[in-house]
């Protein structure tokens, strides 16, 4: 019976760079560099499964050659989210896992992604 399935002598763990946005003063700075990205990966973590009764807790946005941006959405007042909405509506290709689910939550949070020609 194998007792050591993982070689602990040569562990290489990749830790991505990230920026945590948990206040208004950091959101614009954190998002600014993402406007030049041609591809954005977006994922939402929510408080539940129903967009009518639950809400977004965290939005993660990733782009090649940029730190991942983690947005603590409840910490950002709706009135301070215009740059986030502009980024989500820009012409970059958006990649999402279970996009329909995220789309519903983003729409109800006032952050609906729209197609820009």
Secondary structure, 3 states (H helix, E strand, C coil): CCCCCCCHHHCCCCCCCEEEECCHHHHHHHHHHHHHCCEEEEEEEECCCCCCCCCEEEEEEECCCCCEEEECHHHCCHHHCHHHHHHHCCCCEEEECCHHHHHHHHHHCCCCCCCCC
